[in-house]
Amino acid sequence: MLKESKLNFIGNVEGRDIMTKQVDVIVCDGFVGNIILKFGESVPKLLKHLLTKTAEDSFFDKLKVGISKGTLKKSLKSLDYQEHGGVPLLGVNGISIIGHGSSSPKAIKNMVLKAREMYNKDLIKKIENSIKHYSLKIKTEN
């Protein structure tokens, strides 16, 4: 069904493809998804740690890290969970946004905004219509 849809369905992906923007959605079980999520969130902290260690090596390394700090911060903003707030939980008849138990006020605000965005885009109705369309298609083929 996915191959026949208008979606850019790729199929199975390798771990190295997850953070390269080759795909927008990865379907997996909750355990694997949580590990991927936690790993992705750790990348900015790891990079900050590595850059701090590099800056300790010499004055010129400290200068290079300092010059690139703004650009790196801007680049890594897309990996900040607070910017996204949370992600929609699919499979329920309503809009549910999942976020961290330790979410900051900024993340909670962005979760509410994400829920409003899903509501305004009529996400539930679009999912229902897609399921009905493909269910009917399968019934007529059989």
Secondary structure, 3 states (H helix, E strand, C coil): CCCCCCCCCCCCCCHHHCCCCCCCCCCCCHHHHHHHHHHHHHHHHHHHHHHHHHHCCCHHHHHHHHHHHHHHHHHHHHHCHHHHCCEECCCCCCCCEECCCCCCHHHHHHHHHHHHHHHHCCHHHHHHHHHHHHHHHHHHHC
